[in-house]
Amino acid sequence: MPPTELAGTQFIADRQGWLRARSQPDAAGWRADDLVCRAEADTTSGRGAPPDALDQLIARMDAEPVRAVVPGTPHLP
């Protein structure tokens, strides 16, 4: 995507630096569908919901950290 098409787009990275959410310039606010990567199950249910959508996204990112997976088999010398 050319940089001009990203003008006004907002991004959120988690505490480990992974890109986790993206909001389009014409969006009215943050929403759950803005998450870029997410777990299959909603792990935030049953907890007190934060007051707004942005706080909910951040709480969900904290509850569902990205787990880096190293492919292949390590080779030992």
PDB file as gemmi writes it, atoms N, CA and C in Angstrom:
CRYST1    1.000    1.000    1.000  90.00  90.00  90.00 P 1                      
ATOM      1  N   MET A   1       0.850  -1.162   0.000  1.00  0.00           N  
ATOM      2  CA  MET A   1       0.000   0.000   0.000  1.00  0.00           C  
ATOM      3  C   MET A   1       0.906   1.237   0.000  1.00  0.00           C  
ATOM      4  N   PRO A   2       0.711   2.159  -0.935  1.00  0.00           N  
ATOM      5  CA  PRO A   2       1.533   3.374  -0.972  1.00  0.00           C  
ATOM      6  C   PRO A   2       1.309   4.230   0.276  1.00  0.00           C  
ATOM      7  N   PRO A   3       2.351   4.944   0.716  1.00  0.00           N  
ATOM      8  CA  PRO A   3       2.226   5.772   1.924  1.00  0.00           C  
ATOM      9  C   PRO A   3       1.077   6.782   1.854  1.00  0.00           C  
ATOM     10  N   THR A   4       0.747   7.283   0.684  1.00  0.00           N  
ATOM     11  CA  THR A   4      -0.345   8.259   0.582  1.00  0.00           C  
ATOM     12  C   THR A   4      -1.683   7.643   0.964  1.00  0.00           C  
ATOM     13  N   GLU A   5      -1.834   6.325   0.772  1.00  0.00           N  
ATOM     14  CA  GLU A   5      -3.079   5.656   1.151  1.00  0.00           C  
ATOM     15  C   GLU A   5      -3.172   5.433   2.656  1.00  0.00           C  
ATOM     16  N   LEU A   6      -2.068   5.582   3.378  1.00  0.00           N  
ATOM     17  CA  LEU A   6      -2.060   5.405   4.831  1.00  0.00           C  
ATOM     18  C   LEU A   6      -2.272   6.715   5.591  1.00  0.00           C  
ATOM     19  N   ALA A   7      -2.374   7.828   4.874  1.00  0.00           N  
ATOM     20  CA  ALA A   7      -2.548   9.128   5.528  1.00  0.00           C  
ATOM     21  C   ALA A   7      -3.771   9.097   6.445  1.00  0.00           C  
ATOM     22  N   GLY A   8      -3.584   9.462   7.698  1.00  0.00           N  
ATOM     23  CA  GLY A   8      -4.663   9.499   8.672  1.00  0.00           C  
ATOM     24  C   GLY A   8      -4.934   8.172   9.361  1.00  0.00           C  
ATOM     25  N   THR A   9      -4.280   7.102   8.929  1.00  0.00           N  
ATOM     26  CA  THR A   9      -4.459   5.797   9.565  1.00  0.00           C  
ATOM     27  C   THR A   9      -3.751   5.795  10.914  1.00  0.00           C  
ATOM     28  N   GLN A  10      -4.370   5.204  11.922  1.00  0.00           N  
ATOM     29  CA  GLN A  10      -3.775   5.115  13.254  1.00  0.00           C  
ATOM     30  C   GLN A  10      -3.431   3.663  13.557  1.00  0.00           C  
ATOM     31  N   PHE A  11      -2.329   3.471  14.281  1.00  0.00           N  
ATOM     32  CA  PHE A  11      -1.869   2.134  14.640  1.00  0.00           C  
ATOM     33  C   PHE A  11      -1.647   2.051  16.144  1.00  0.00           C  
ATOM     34  N   ILE A  12      -1.819   0.853  16.711  1.00  0.00           N  
ATOM     35  CA  ILE A  12      -1.496   0.599  18.113  1.00  0.00           C  
ATOM     36  C   ILE A  12      -0.576  -0.611  18.159  1.00  0.00           C  
ATOM     37  N   ALA A  13       0.540  -0.457  18.853  1.00  0.00           N  
ATOM     38  CA  ALA A  13       1.461  -1.572  19.094  1.00  0.00           C  
ATOM     39  C   ALA A  13       1.311  -1.982  20.554  1.00  0.00           C  
ATOM     40  N   ASP A  14       1.502  -3.281  20.823  1.00  0.00           N  
ATOM     41  CA  ASP A  14       1.404  -3.750  22.199  1.00  0.00           C  
ATOM     42  C   ASP A  14       2.707  -3.489  22.949  1.00  0.00           C  
ATOM     43  N   ARG A  15       2.770  -3.936  24.182  1.00  0.00           N  
ATOM     44  CA  ARG A  15       3.933  -3.664  25.038  1.00  0.00           C  
ATOM     45  C   ARG A  15       5.217  -4.309  24.518  1.00  0.00           C  
ATOM     46  N   GLN A  16       5.101  -5.341  23.689  1.00  0.00           N  
ATOM     47  CA  GLN A  16       6.280  -5.997  23.127  1.00  0.00           C  
ATOM     48  C   GLN A  16       6.656  -5.429  21.755  1.00  0.00           C  
ATOM     49  N   GLY A  17       5.892  -4.462  21.274  1.00  0.00           N  
ATOM     50  CA  GLY A  17       6.193  -3.820  20.002  1.00  0.00           C  
ATOM     51  C   GLY A  17       5.490  -4.413  18.791  1.00  0.00           C  
ATOM     52  N   TRP A  18       4.619  -5.397  18.980  1.00  0.00           N  
ATOM     53  CA  TRP A  18       3.876  -5.987  17.872  1.00  0.00           C  
ATOM     54  C   TRP A  18       2.749  -5.049  17.456  1.00  0.00           C  
ATOM     55  N   LEU A  19       2.558  -4.887  16.138  1.00  0.00           N  
ATOM     56  CA  LEU A  19       1.426  -4.126  15.621  1.00  0.00           C  
ATOM     57  C   LEU A  19       0.173  -4.931  15.917  1.00  0.00           C  
ATOM     58  N   ARG A  20      -0.766  -4.341  16.642  1.00  0.00           N  
ATOM     59  CA  ARG A  20      -1.943  -5.093  17.064  1.00  0.00           C  
ATOM     60  C   ARG A  20      -3.262  -4.526  16.554  1.00  0.00           C  
ATOM     61  N   ALA A  21      -3.331  -3.218  16.284  1.00  0.00           N  
ATOM     62  CA  ALA A  21      -4.605  -2.647  15.849  1.00  0.00           C  
ATOM     63  C   ALA A  21      -4.360  -1.548  14.826  1.00  0.00           C  
ATOM     64  N   ARG A  22      -5.322  -1.397  13.915  1.00  0.00           N  
ATOM     65  CA  ARG A  22      -5.239  -0.380  12.878  1.00  0.00           C  
ATOM     66  C   ARG A  22      -6.623   0.235  12.705  1.00  0.00           C  
ATOM     67  N   SER A  23      -6.688   1.555  12.657  1.00  0.00           N  
ATOM     68  CA  SER A  23      -7.955   2.258  12.473  1.00  0.00           C  
ATOM     69  C   SER A  23      -7.869   3.104  11.211  1.00  0.00           C  
ATOM     70  N   GLN A  24      -8.865   2.990  10.362  1.00  0.00           N  
ATOM     71  CA  GLN A  24      -8.918   3.753   9.115  1.00  0.00           C  
ATOM     72  C   GLN A  24      -9.247   5.217   9.397  1.00  0.00           C  
ATOM     73  N   PRO A  25      -8.812   6.140   8.529  1.00  0.00           N  
ATOM     74  CA  PRO A  25      -9.053   7.563   8.763  1.00  0.00           C  
ATOM     75  C   PRO A  25     -10.527   7.929   8.875  1.00  0.00           C  
ATOM     76  N   ASP A  26     -11.407   7.216   8.186  1.00  0.00           N  
ATOM     77  CA  ASP A  26     -12.831   7.560   8.202  1.00  0.00           C  
ATOM     78  C   ASP A  26     -13.602   6.872   9.329  1.00  0.00           C  
ATOM     79  N   ALA A  27     -12.905   6.113  10.180  1.00  0.00           N  
ATOM     80  CA  ALA A  27     -13.570   5.408  11.281  1.00  0.00           C  
ATOM     81  C   ALA A  27     -13.990   6.388  12.371  1.00  0.00           C  
ATOM     82  N   ALA A  28     -15.137   6.123  12.979  1.00  0.00           N  
ATOM     83  CA  ALA A  28     -15.660   6.996  14.029  1.00  0.00           C  
ATOM     84  C   ALA A  28     -14.926   6.816  15.344  1.00  0.00           C  
ATOM     85  N   GLY A  29     -14.266   5.695  15.521  1.00  0.00           N  
ATOM     86  CA  GLY A  29     -13.542   5.400  16.764  1.00  0.00           C  
ATOM     87  C   GLY A  29     -12.995   3.995  16.711  1.00  0.00           C  
ATOM     88  N   TRP A  30     -12.329   3.594  17.758  1.00  0.00           N  
ATOM     89  CA  TRP A  30     -11.760   2.243  17.825  1.00  0.00           C  
ATOM     90  C   TRP A  30     -12.857   1.236  18.081  1.00  0.00           C  
ATOM     91  N   ARG A  31     -12.683   0.014  17.522  1.00  0.00           N  
ATOM     92  CA  ARG A  31     -13.647  -1.066  17.726  1.00  0.00           C  
ATOM     93  C   ARG A  31     -12.904  -2.393  17.716  1.00  0.00           C  
ATOM     94  N   ALA A  32     -13.531  -3.450  18.151  1.00  0.00           N  
ATOM     95  CA  ALA A  32     -12.891  -4.766  18.249  1.00  0.00           C  
ATOM     96  C   ALA A  32     -12.381  -5.252  16.900  1.00  0.00           C  
ATOM     97  N   ASP A  33     -13.049  -4.914  15.815  1.00  0.00           N  
ATOM     98  CA  ASP A  33     -12.625  -5.349  14.484  1.00  0.00           C  
ATOM     99  C   ASP A  33     -11.327  -4.691  14.027  1.00  0.00           C  
ATOM    100  N   ASP A  34     -10.841  -3.695  14.752  1.00  0.00           N  
ATOM    101  CA  ASP A  34      -9.577  -3.044  14.399  1.00  0.00           C  
ATOM    102  C   ASP A  34      -8.359  -3.875  14.791  1.00  0.00           C  
ATOM    103  N   LEU A  35      -8.559  -4.940  15.569  1.00  0.00           N  
ATOM    104  CA  LEU A  35      -7.431  -5.796  15.954  1.00  0.00           C  
ATOM    105  C   LEU A  35      -6.857  -6.471  14.720  1.00  0.00           C  
ATOM    106  N   VAL A  36      -5.539  -6.440  14.588  1.00  0.00           N  
ATOM    107  CA  VAL A  36      -4.856  -7.054  13.451  1.00  0.00           C  
ATOM    108  C   VAL A  36      -4.643  -8.538  13.705  1.00  0.00           C  
ATOM    109  N   CYS A  37      -4.189  -8.903  14.892  1.00  0.00           N  
ATOM    110  CA  CYS A  37      -4.049 -10.317  15.234  1.00  0.00           C  
ATOM    111  C   CYS A  37      -4.749 -10.541  16.557  1.00  0.00           C  
ATOM    112  N   ARG A  38      -5.428 -11.660  16.634  1.00  0.00           N  
ATOM    113  CA  ARG A  38      -6.229 -11.945  17.823  1.00  0.00           C  
ATOM    114  C   ARG A  38      -6.299 -13.434  18.059  1.00  0.00           C  
ATOM    115  N   ALA A  39      -6.602 -13.806  19.268  1.00  0.00           N  
ATOM    116  CA  ALA A  39      -6.785 -15.217  19.609  1.00  0.00           C  
ATOM    117  C   ALA A  39      -8.155 -15.661  19.117  1.00  0.00           C  
ATOM    118  N   GLU A  40      -8.311 -16.955  18.926  1.00  0.00           N  
ATOM    119  CA  GLU A  40      -9.600 -17.484  18.467  1.00  0.00           C  
ATOM    120  C   GLU A  40     -10.707 -17.233  19.480  1.00  0.00           C  
ATOM    121  N   ALA A  41     -10.406 -17.433  20.762  1.00  0.00           N  
ATOM    122  CA  ALA A  41     -11.408 -17.256  21.818  1.00  0.00           C  
ATOM    123  C   ALA A  41     -11.272 -15.866  22.418  1.00  0.00           C  
ATOM    124  N   ASP A  42     -12.378 -15.294  22.820  1.00  0.00           N  
ATOM    125  CA  ASP A  42     -12.359 -13.995  23.496  1.00  0.00           C  
ATOM    126  C   ASP A  42     -11.998 -14.232  24.950  1.00  0.00           C  
ATOM    127  N   THR A  43     -10.783 -13.839  25.331  1.00  0.00           N  
ATOM    128  CA  THR A  43     -10.321 -14.089  26.698  1.00  0.00           C  
ATOM    129  C   THR A  43     -10.677 -12.958  27.653  1.00  0.00           C  
ATOM    130  N   THR A  44     -11.355 -11.922  27.164  1.00  0.00           N  
ATOM    131  CA  THR A  44     -11.682 -10.792  28.030  1.00  0.00           C  
ATOM    132  C   THR A  44     -13.071 -10.906  28.638  1.00  0.00           C  
ATOM    133  N   SER A  45     -13.871 -11.873  28.213  1.00  0.00           N  
ATOM    134  CA  SER A  45     -15.217 -11.979  28.763  1.00  0.00           C  
ATOM    135  C   SER A  45     -15.152 -12.363  30.233  1.00  0.00           C  
ATOM    136  N   GLY A  46     -16.099 -11.844  30.986  1.00  0.00           N  
ATOM    137  CA  GLY A  46     -16.137 -12.139  32.402  1.00  0.00           C  
ATOM    138  C   GLY A  46     -15.343 -11.148  33.238  1.00  0.00           C  
ATOM    139  N   ARG A  47     -14.574 -10.310  32.603  1.00  0.00           N  
ATOM    140  CA  ARG A  47     -13.830  -9.283  33.324  1.00  0.00           C  
ATOM    141  C   ARG A  47     -14.602  -7.981  33.219  1.00  0.00           C  
ATOM    142  N   GLY A  48     -14.380  -7.091  34.141  1.00  0.00           N  
ATOM    143  CA  GLY A  48     -15.034  -5.794  34.071  1.00  0.00           C  
ATOM    144  C   GLY A  48     -14.600  -5.067  32.813  1.00  0.00           C  
ATOM    145  N   ALA A  49     -15.537  -4.685  31.987  1.00  0.00           N  
ATOM    146  CA  ALA A  49     -15.215  -4.028  30.725  1.00  0.00           C  
ATOM    147  C   ALA A  49     -14.721  -2.604  30.964  1.00  0.00           C  
ATOM    148  N   PRO A  50     -13.613  -2.227  30.338  1.00  0.00           N  
ATOM    149  CA  PRO A  50     -13.152  -0.853  30.429  1.00  0.00           C  
ATOM    150  C   PRO A  50     -14.196   0.085  29.832  1.00  0.00           C  
ATOM    151  N   PRO A  51     -14.139   1.355  30.176  1.00  0.00           N  
ATOM    152  CA  PRO A  51     -15.204   2.280  29.807  1.00  0.00           C  
ATOM    153  C   PRO A  51     -15.351   2.589  28.320  1.00  0.00           C  
ATOM    154  N   ASP A  52     -14.294   2.529  27.514  1.00  0.00           N  
ATOM    155  CA  ASP A  52     -14.460   2.846  26.101  1.00  0.00           C  
ATOM    156  C   ASP A  52     -13.759   1.821  25.215  1.00  0.00           C  
ATOM    157  N   ALA A  53     -13.992   1.929  23.909  1.00  0.00           N  
ATOM    158  CA  ALA A  53     -13.495   0.932  22.963  1.00  0.00           C  
ATOM    159  C   ALA A  53     -11.970   0.868  22.935  1.00  0.00           C  
ATOM    160  N   LEU A  54     -11.288   1.998  23.028  1.00  0.00           N  
ATOM    161  CA  LEU A  54      -9.825   1.991  23.018  1.00  0.00           C  
ATOM    162  C   LEU A  54      -9.282   1.247  24.231  1.00  0.00           C  
ATOM    163  N   ASP A  55      -9.851   1.507  25.410  1.00  0.00           N  
ATOM    164  CA  ASP A  55      -9.435   0.787  26.611  1.00  0.00           C  
ATOM    165  C   ASP A  55      -9.725  -0.708  26.476  1.00  0.00           C  
ATOM    166  N   GLN A  56     -10.829  -1.063  25.838  1.00  0.00           N  
ATOM    167  CA  GLN A  56     -11.161  -2.465  25.620  1.00  0.00           C  
ATOM    168  C   GLN A  56     -10.131  -3.128  24.710  1.00  0.00           C  
ATOM    169  N   LEU A  57      -9.709  -2.429  23.640  1.00  0.00           N  
ATOM    170  CA  LEU A  57      -8.688  -2.987  22.754  1.00  0.00           C  
ATOM    171  C   LEU A  57      -7.380  -3.222  23.493  1.00  0.00           C  
ATOM    172  N   ILE A  58      -6.960  -2.259  24.274  1.00  0.00           N  
ATOM    173  CA  ILE A  58      -5.702  -2.388  25.013  1.00  0.00           C  
ATOM    174  C   ILE A  58      -5.788  -3.516  26.035  1.00  0.00           C  
ATOM    175  N   ALA A  59      -6.911  -3.622  26.725  1.00  0.00           N  
ATOM    176  CA  ALA A  59      -7.089  -4.712  27.688  1.00  0.00           C  
ATOM    177  C   ALA A  59      -7.054  -6.061  26.984  1.00  0.00           C  
ATOM    178  N   ARG A  60      -7.646  -6.143  25.804  1.00  0.00           N  
ATOM    179  CA  ARG A  60      -7.640  -7.401  25.059  1.00  0.00           C  
ATOM    180  C   ARG A  60      -6.233  -7.739  24.577  1.00  0.00           C  
ATOM    181  N   MET A  61      -5.464  -6.739  24.139  1.00  0.00           N  
ATOM    182  CA  MET A  61      -4.081  -6.983  23.720  1.00  0.00           C  
ATOM    183  C   MET A  61      -3.254  -7.501  24.890  1.00  0.00           C  
ATOM    184  N   ASP A  62      -3.465  -6.935  26.074  1.00  0.00           N  
ATOM    185  CA  ASP A  62      -2.747  -7.403  27.265  1.00  0.00           C  
ATOM    186  C   ASP A  62      -3.149  -8.838  27.623  1.00  0.00           C  
ATOM    187  N   ALA A  63      -4.427  -9.170  27.424  1.00  0.00           N  
ATOM    188  CA  ALA A  63      -4.925 -10.500  27.766  1.00  0.00           C  
ATOM    189  C   ALA A  63      -4.518 -11.554  26.737  1.00  0.00           C  
ATOM    190  N   GLU A  64      -4.256 -11.118  25.495  1.00  0.00           N  
ATOM    191  CA  GLU A  64      -3.913 -12.034  24.408  1.00  0.00           C  
ATOM    192  C   GLU A  64      -2.569 -11.652  23.797  1.00  0.00           C  
ATOM    193  N   PRO A  65      -1.456 -11.843  24.502  1.00  0.00           N  
ATOM    194  CA  PRO A  65      -0.167 -11.458  23.938  1.00  0.00           C  
ATOM    195  C   PRO A  65       0.194 -12.304  22.712  1.00  0.00           C  
ATOM    196  N   VAL A  66       0.966 -11.700  21.811  1.00  0.00           N  
ATOM    197  CA  VAL A  66       1.448 -12.421  20.635  1.00  0.00           C  
ATOM    198  C   VAL A  66       2.506 -13.410  21.099  1.00  0.00           C  
ATOM    199  N   ARG A  67       2.385 -14.619  20.657  1.00  0.00           N  
ATOM    200  CA  ARG A  67       3.361 -15.653  21.001  1.00  0.00           C  
ATOM    201  C   ARG A  67       4.202 -15.931  19.766  1.00  0.00           C  
ATOM    202  N   ALA A  68       5.446 -15.491  19.811  1.00  0.00           N  
ATOM    203  CA  ALA A  68       6.344 -15.716  18.685  1.00  0.00           C  
ATOM    204  C   ALA A  68       6.645 -17.204  18.560  1.00  0.00           C  
ATOM    205  N   VAL A  69       6.526 -17.713  17.365  1.00  0.00           N  
ATOM    206  CA  VAL A  69       6.789 -19.125  17.103  1.00  0.00           C  
ATOM    207  C   VAL A  69       7.966 -19.195  16.150  1.00  0.00           C  
ATOM    208  N   VAL A  70       8.997 -19.905  16.562  1.00  0.00           N  
ATOM    209  CA  VAL A  70      10.170 -20.085  15.726  1.00  0.00           C  
ATOM    210  C   VAL A  70       9.977 -21.352  14.912  1.00  0.00           C  
ATOM    211  N   PRO A  71       9.908 -21.223  13.575  1.00  0.00           N  
ATOM    212  CA  PRO A  71       9.681 -22.412  12.755  1.00  0.00           C  
ATOM    213  C   PRO A  71      10.942 -23.270  12.637  1.00  0.00           C  
ATOM    214  N   GLY A  72      10.737 -24.505  12.292  1.00  0.00           N  
ATOM    215  CA  GLY A  72      11.858 -25.393  12.029  1.00  0.00           C  
ATOM    216  C   GLY A  72      12.424 -26.045  13.278  1.00  0.00           C  
ATOM    217  N   THR A  73      13.480 -26.769  13.086  1.00  0.00           N  
ATOM    218  CA  THR A  73      14.160 -27.478  14.160  1.00  0.00           C  
ATOM    219  C   THR A  73      15.507 -26.826  14.413  1.00  0.00           C  
ATOM    220  N   PRO A  74      15.814 -26.492  15.645  1.00  0.00           N  
ATOM    221  CA  PRO A  74      17.117 -25.877  15.904  1.00  0.00           C  
ATOM    222  C   PRO A  74      18.238 -26.885  15.642  1.00  0.00           C  
ATOM    223  N   HIS A  75      19.309 -26.393  15.073  1.00  0.00           N  
ATOM    224  CA  HIS A  75      20.472 -27.230  14.792  1.00  0.00           C  
ATOM    225  C   HIS A  75      21.554 -26.915  15.795  1.00  0.00           C  
ATOM    226  N   LEU A  76      22.020 -27.923  16.462  1.00  0.00           N  
ATOM    227  CA  LEU A  76      23.088 -27.727  17.458  1.00  0.00           C  
ATOM    228  C   LEU A  76      24.425 -28.040  16.818  1.00  0.00           C  
ATOM    229  N   PRO A  77      25.459 -27.260  17.158  1.00  0.00           N  
ATOM    230  CA  PRO A  77      26.785 -27.513  16.574  1.00  0.00           C  
ATOM    231  C   PRO A  77      27.410 -28.783  17.102  1.00  0.00           C  
TER     232      PRO A  77                                                      
END                                                                             
